[in-house]
Amino acid sequence: MANELLDSPEAYAKMAKAVNPYGDGHACARITQAIEWYFGRTAERPADFCTE
């Protein structure tokens, strides 16, 4: 597989644009902000999150 990525620009381009199925790594921060807002620990409502 590594050789294919090195030798094929098409394969590399496809792999470089892959989507992470596990999210963007910021879920914990978003959850914490939502909980703090829900329980009145902060007045600022967190921004809506959309996966698209």
Buried (B, 14 or more C-beta within 10 A) or exposed (E): EEEEBEEEEEBEEEEEEEEEEEEEEEEEEBEEBEEBBEEEEEEEEBEEEEEE
